[in-house]
Amino acid sequence: MLPAFVLSRWHLESLAILVPSILFFVWTPGLLLNQRPSLPKRTSVLLGLLTVLTVVDCFVERKYGVIYRGALYTALVYVINAIWLASLWWAVVRCQRQPSFARNLFSHWLLFAWLAWYAFPYLGELP
């Protein structure tokens, strides 16, 4: 949501979909070219940081979510986000234990898909 809000200032909110794609290629420049099987440590560190920030965001945004979206919707969003995080951690741990290019690519794709689609949901009043 944040890239869409920033780009809406110039009426370019439709370009917000490109931000996660660009971040994917910037984060993993050699992944596709070299077909690396091992997951970089920076990805695990990033996922750990994002997990902590997601938990903090849940506590901060919960009040606004209940006010503007309702308790049921807010709880459902947090449950779905927890499922995403569990899937991400499963993919990352599996790739670390059994490295392969396919697992590495899937882990990174899942991470950036989550960042693009469901990470840090905006539950407050729209600007």
C-alpha positions as CSV (number, residue, x, y, z in Angstrom):
1,M,0.0,0.0,0.0
2,L,2.8,2.4,0.8
3,P,4.2,2.6,-2.8
4,A,0.6,3.2,-4.1
5,F,0.1,6.0,-1.6
6,V,3.4,7.6,-2.5
7,L,2.9,7.3,-6.3
8,S,-0.7,8.5,-6.0
9,R,0.6,12.0,-5.5
10,W,1.6,12.0,-9.2
11,H,-1.3,9.8,-10.3
12,L,1.0,6.9,-11.0
13,E,-0.5,4.4,-8.4
14,S,-0.8,1.7,-11.1
15,L,3.1,1.6,-11.2
16,A,3.1,0.4,-7.6
17,I,3.0,-3.2,-8.8
18,L,6.4,-2.7,-10.3
19,V,8.1,-1.9,-7.0
20,P,8.1,-5.5,-5.6
21,S,9.3,-6.9,-8.9
22,I,12.2,-4.4,-9.1
23,L,13.0,-5.1,-5.4
24,F,13.1,-8.9,-6.2
25,F,15.7,-8.4,-9.0
26,V,17.7,-5.9,-7.0
27,W,17.8,-8.3,-4.0
28,T,18.7,-11.4,-6.0
29,P,20.8,-10.2,-8.9
30,G,22.7,-13.5,-9.4
31,L,19.9,-15.9,-8.5
32,L,18.4,-16.3,-12.0
33,L,21.7,-15.9,-13.9
34,N,23.8,-18.2,-11.9
35,Q,21.0,-20.5,-10.6
36,R,22.4,-20.5,-7.1
37,P,21.1,-23.3,-4.9
38,S,21.9,-21.8,-1.5
39,L,19.8,-19.1,0.2
40,P,21.8,-16.0,1.0
41,K,22.1,-15.2,4.8
42,R,20.7,-11.7,4.1
43,T,17.4,-13.2,3.1
44,S,17.1,-15.0,6.4
45,V,18.0,-11.8,8.2
46,L,15.5,-9.9,6.2
47,L,12.8,-12.4,6.9
48,G,13.6,-12.2,10.7
49,L,13.5,-8.4,10.6
50,L,10.2,-8.4,8.7
51,T,8.7,-10.9,11.1
52,V,9.5,-8.7,14.1
53,L,8.3,-5.6,12.2
54,T,5.0,-7.4,11.3
55,V,4.4,-8.3,14.9
56,V,5.0,-4.7,16.0
57,D,2.7,-3.5,13.1
58,C,0.0,-5.8,14.3
59,F,0.0,-4.2,17.7
60,V,0.2,-0.7,16.4
61,E,-2.5,-1.1,13.7
62,R,-4.9,-3.3,15.7
63,K,-6.8,-0.4,17.2
64,Y,-7.3,1.3,13.8
65,G,-8.3,-2.0,12.2
66,V,-11.0,-2.6,14.7
67,I,-12.3,1.0,14.4
68,Y,-12.3,1.2,10.6
69,R,-12.6,-2.4,9.4
70,G,-14.1,-4.3,12.3
71,A,-12.8,-6.9,14.7
72,L,-13.5,-9.9,12.6
73,Y,-11.9,-8.5,9.5
74,T,-8.8,-7.4,11.5
75,A,-8.5,-10.8,13.1
76,L,-8.8,-12.5,9.7
77,V,-6.1,-10.3,8.2
78,Y,-3.8,-11.2,11.0
79,V,-4.5,-14.9,10.7
80,I,-3.8,-14.8,7.0
81,N,-0.6,-12.9,7.6
82,A,0.5,-15.5,10.2
83,I,-0.1,-18.2,7.6
84,W,2.0,-16.3,5.1
85,L,4.8,-15.9,7.6
86,A,4.7,-19.6,8.6
87,S,4.9,-20.5,4.9
88,L,7.8,-18.2,4.4
89,W,9.7,-19.6,7.3
90,W,9.0,-23.2,6.2
91,A,10.3,-22.4,2.6
92,V,13.4,-20.7,4.0
93,V,14.3,-23.4,6.5
94,R,13.6,-26.1,3.8
95,C,15.9,-24.3,1.4
96,Q,18.6,-24.0,4.0
97,R,18.4,-27.7,4.9
98,Q,18.1,-29.0,1.3
99,P,19.6,-26.3,-1.0
100,S,18.3,-26.3,-4.6
101,F,17.8,-23.6,-7.2
102,A,14.0,-24.3,-7.3
103,R,13.7,-23.9,-3.5
104,N,15.8,-20.8,-3.5
105,L,13.7,-19.2,-6.3
106,F,10.5,-20.2,-4.6
107,S,11.6,-18.8,-1.2
108,H,12.5,-15.5,-2.8
109,W,9.3,-15.4,-4.9
110,L,7.2,-16.1,-1.9
111,L,8.9,-13.4,0.2
112,F,8.4,-10.7,-2.4
113,A,4.9,-11.9,-3.2
114,W,4.0,-11.5,0.4
115,L,5.7,-8.1,0.6
116,A,3.7,-7.0,-2.5
117,W,0.4,-8.4,-1.5
118,Y,-0.1,-8.9,2.2
119,A,2.7,-7.6,4.3
120,F,1.9,-4.7,6.6
121,P,-1.8,-4.4,5.8
122,Y,-3.2,-0.9,6.0
123,L,-6.2,-1.1,8.3
124,G,-6.7,2.5,9.1
125,E,-8.6,5.3,7.4
126,L,-7.7,5.8,3.7
127,P,-6.0,9.1,2.9
